[in-house]
Amino acid sequence: MAAAVLFPKVGLEAMLTPENCVLVLIDHQAFQVAGVRNIDPQIMINNTVALAKVAKAFNVPTLLTTVIKDRGGELLKAIQDVFPDQVPIDRTTINTWEDKACVDWVKKTGRKKVVIAGLWTEICLAFPVIQALGEGWEVYFVTDASGGVSTEAHDRGVQRMIQAGGVPLTWIVFASELQRDWARESTVPALAQVLLDHGGATGTSLAWEWQLLGSHGGA
């Protein structure tokens, strides 16, 4: 049995950068969305699309994967549209980390920090997080781009992943961690657009600031 491998949880090495992580989006399909109860599905979809757009803006390799799409539905169009040329890996395994094609895809990136979001939290997110941690990957999971069949199920899944060593994030934390410094101006326009489109109160506040500054800037 593989032993869990500890990785830094504090210090600069624990932080995500555009160069050291990958994103894996698991089973954001119609059947799974229909079962989400801990979060408004529309909000969860908004957050997942934002997460995907952030990854694209920072050139973070992103894997799209579904499970038995002919029964559960294809990947949600709003997410697929962010990566229109990528064909999601369609699995039979409930646990993505038991699918060789998915794991091989991550291995080929050469990156050890894996950020995951998926439906449902307590199953299709928790299972690969727990296995990947045990195999030496540094795993972060995005709670607001995931959802469970009940608040209880989601919360227990999150607790289980934290106990295993996973690190919980939200999509705006992911975006902020990649940006880290506003002096890195090349990614600011794309990030600002994601905030405007998906950031809720943060987006409307940004639009208001631009209005006060006399800028149209996409607002």
C-alpha positions as CSV (number, residue, x, y, z in Angstrom):
1,M,0.0,0.0,0.0
2,A,1.4,3.4,-1.0
3,A,2.2,5.7,1.9
4,A,1.1,9.3,1.8
5,V,3.8,11.8,0.8
6,L,3.9,15.1,2.7
7,F,4.5,18.3,0.7
8,P,5.0,21.9,1.9
9,K,1.8,23.5,3.3
10,V,3.5,26.7,4.2
11,G,6.1,29.0,2.6
12,L,6.5,30.2,-1.0
13,E,6.9,26.6,-2.3
14,A,3.4,25.8,-1.2
15,M,1.9,28.5,-3.5
16,L,0.5,27.8,-6.9
17,T,2.1,29.5,-9.9
18,P,1.2,29.3,-13.6
19,E,4.3,27.2,-14.2
20,N,3.9,24.6,-11.5
21,C,0.3,23.3,-11.6
22,V,-2.3,21.7,-13.7
23,L,-6.1,21.8,-13.5
24,V,-8.4,18.8,-13.8
25,L,-12.1,19.3,-14.3
26,I,-14.1,16.2,-13.6
27,D,-17.7,15.3,-14.7
28,H,-19.3,18.6,-15.0
29,Q,-22.2,17.0,-16.9
30,A,-26.0,17.3,-16.9
31,F,-26.7,14.2,-14.8
32,Q,-24.2,15.2,-12.1
33,V,-25.4,18.8,-12.1
34,A,-29.0,17.7,-11.6
35,G,-27.9,16.0,-8.3
36,V,-26.1,19.0,-6.8
37,R,-27.8,20.3,-3.7
38,N,-25.2,22.1,-1.5
39,I,-24.8,25.0,-3.9
40,D,-27.1,26.6,-6.5
41,P,-26.1,24.7,-9.7
42,Q,-26.1,28.0,-11.6
43,I,-23.5,29.5,-9.2
44,M,-21.4,26.3,-9.4
45,I,-21.4,26.4,-13.2
46,N,-20.5,30.1,-13.1
47,N,-17.6,29.3,-10.8
48,T,-16.4,26.4,-12.9
49,V,-16.4,28.4,-16.1
50,A,-14.5,31.2,-14.3
51,L,-12.0,28.6,-13.0
52,A,-11.5,27.3,-16.6
53,K,-11.1,30.8,-18.0
54,V,-8.5,31.6,-15.3
55,A,-6.5,28.5,-16.2
56,K,-6.6,29.4,-19.8
57,A,-5.6,33.0,-19.2
58,F,-2.5,31.9,-17.3
59,N,-1.7,29.0,-19.7
60,V,-2.2,26.3,-17.0
61,P,-2.6,22.9,-18.7
62,T,-6.2,21.8,-18.2
63,L,-7.7,18.4,-18.5
64,L,-11.4,17.9,-19.2
65,T,-12.9,14.5,-18.4
66,T,-16.3,13.0,-18.3
67,V,-17.8,9.7,-17.2
68,I,-19.9,7.7,-19.6
69,K,-21.1,10.8,-21.5
70,D,-23.6,8.9,-23.6
71,R,-25.6,8.3,-20.4
72,G,-24.6,11.2,-18.2
73,G,-24.4,13.9,-20.8
74,E,-21.6,15.7,-22.5
75,L,-19.4,18.2,-20.8
76,L,-21.4,21.4,-20.1
77,K,-21.1,23.6,-23.2
78,A,-20.0,26.7,-21.3
79,I,-17.0,24.8,-20.0
80,Q,-16.2,23.1,-23.4
81,D,-16.4,26.5,-25.1
82,V,-13.4,27.7,-23.0
83,F,-11.3,24.8,-24.6
84,P,-13.1,24.2,-27.9
85,D,-10.4,22.1,-29.4
86,Q,-10.0,19.7,-26.5
87,V,-11.9,16.4,-26.6
88,P,-12.6,15.4,-23.0
89,I,-11.4,12.0,-21.9
90,D,-14.5,9.9,-21.4
91,R,-14.0,7.3,-18.6
92,T,-15.8,4.3,-17.2
93,T,-14.1,4.7,-13.8
94,I,-15.8,6.7,-11.1
95,N,-12.4,7.5,-9.7
96,T,-10.5,9.5,-12.4
97,W,-7.1,8.5,-10.9
98,E,-7.9,4.9,-11.9
99,D,-8.1,5.9,-15.5
100,K,-4.6,5.5,-17.1
101,A,-5.2,8.0,-19.9
102,C,-6.1,10.8,-17.4
103,V,-3.1,10.1,-15.1
104,D,-0.7,9.8,-18.1
105,W,-2.0,13.2,-19.3
106,V,-1.1,14.8,-16.0
107,K,2.3,13.0,-15.9
108,K,3.2,14.3,-19.3
109,T,3.0,17.9,-18.0
110,G,5.8,17.3,-15.6
111,R,4.0,19.2,-12.9
112,K,3.3,17.9,-9.4
113,K,0.7,20.3,-8.1
114,V,-2.7,19.2,-9.2
115,V,-5.8,21.4,-8.8
116,I,-9.1,19.5,-9.1
117,A,-12.8,20.4,-9.3
118,G,-15.5,17.9,-9.9
119,L,-19.0,16.6,-9.4
120,W,-19.9,15.1,-7.0
121,T,-17.6,16.4,-4.2
122,E,-17.9,13.3,-2.0
123,I,-17.2,10.8,-4.8
124,C,-15.8,12.0,-8.1
125,L,-13.7,14.7,-6.5
126,A,-12.7,13.0,-3.2
127,F,-11.7,9.7,-4.7
128,P,-9.0,11.0,-7.1
129,V,-7.8,13.6,-4.5
130,I,-7.2,10.9,-1.9
131,Q,-5.5,8.5,-4.4
132,A,-3.3,11.2,-5.9
133,L,-2.2,12.4,-2.5
134,G,-1.2,8.8,-1.6
135,E,0.8,8.6,-4.8
136,G,2.9,11.7,-4.1
137,W,1.0,14.4,-5.9
138,E,0.4,17.8,-4.3
139,V,-3.4,18.2,-4.5
140,Y,-5.6,21.2,-4.2
141,F,-9.3,21.1,-4.7
142,V,-11.8,23.9,-5.7
143,T,-14.8,23.7,-3.4
144,D,-17.0,26.3,-5.1
145,A,-16.5,24.7,-8.6
146,S,-17.6,21.4,-7.1
147,G,-20.9,20.2,-5.6
148,G,-22.4,17.3,-3.6
149,V,-25.7,15.6,-3.5
150,S,-26.4,17.4,-0.1
151,T,-24.7,19.9,2.2
152,E,-23.8,17.0,4.4
153,A,-22.3,15.0,1.6
154,H,-20.2,18.0,0.3
155,D,-19.0,18.9,3.8
156,R,-18.0,15.4,4.7
157,G,-16.2,15.1,1.4
158,V,-14.3,18.3,2.0
159,Q,-13.4,17.1,5.5
160,R,-12.2,13.8,4.2
161,M,-9.9,15.4,1.6
162,I,-8.4,17.8,4.2
163,Q,-7.7,15.0,6.5
164,A,-5.9,13.2,3.7
165,G,-3.8,16.3,3.1
166,G,-5.6,18.1,0.3
167,V,-5.8,21.9,0.2
168,P,-9.2,23.6,-0.3
169,L,-9.4,26.6,-2.6
170,T,-12.1,28.7,-4.2
171,W,-11.8,29.9,-7.8
172,I,-11.0,33.5,-6.9
173,V,-8.2,32.2,-4.6
174,F,-6.8,30.2,-7.5
175,A,-6.9,33.3,-9.7
176,S,-5.3,35.5,-7.1
177,E,-2.6,32.9,-6.3
178,L,-1.6,32.7,-10.0
179,Q,-1.6,36.5,-10.4
180,R,0.1,37.2,-7.0
181,D,1.6,40.5,-8.2
182,W,-0.3,43.3,-10.1
183,A,3.0,44.3,-11.6
184,R,2.7,41.1,-13.8
185,E,0.7,43.2,-16.2
186,S,0.5,40.7,-19.1
187,T,-2.3,38.6,-17.4
188,V,-4.2,41.5,-15.8
189,P,-6.6,42.2,-18.7
190,A,-7.7,38.6,-19.0
191,L,-8.1,38.2,-15.3
192,A,-10.1,41.5,-15.1
193,Q,-12.4,40.2,-17.8
194,V,-13.0,37.0,-15.9
195,L,-13.8,39.0,-12.8
196,L,-16.2,41.2,-14.7
197,D,-18.0,38.2,-16.3
198,H,-18.1,35.9,-13.3
199,G,-17.0,37.7,-10.2
200,G,-20.4,38.7,-8.8
201,A,-20.0,41.7,-6.4
202,T,-16.3,41.8,-7.1
203,G,-17.0,42.2,-10.8
204,T,-19.6,44.9,-10.3
205,S,-17.2,46.8,-8.0
206,L,-14.5,46.6,-10.6
207,A,-16.8,47.9,-13.3
208,W,-17.8,50.8,-10.9
209,E,-14.2,51.7,-10.3
210,W,-13.6,51.8,-14.0
211,Q,-16.6,54.1,-14.4
212,L,-15.3,56.4,-11.7
213,L,-11.9,56.5,-13.4
214,G,-13.6,57.5,-16.7
215,S,-12.6,54.2,-18.3
216,H,-14.8,52.0,-20.5
217,G,-12.4,49.0,-20.2
218,G,-14.9,46.4,-21.1
219,A,-17.4,47.4,-18.4
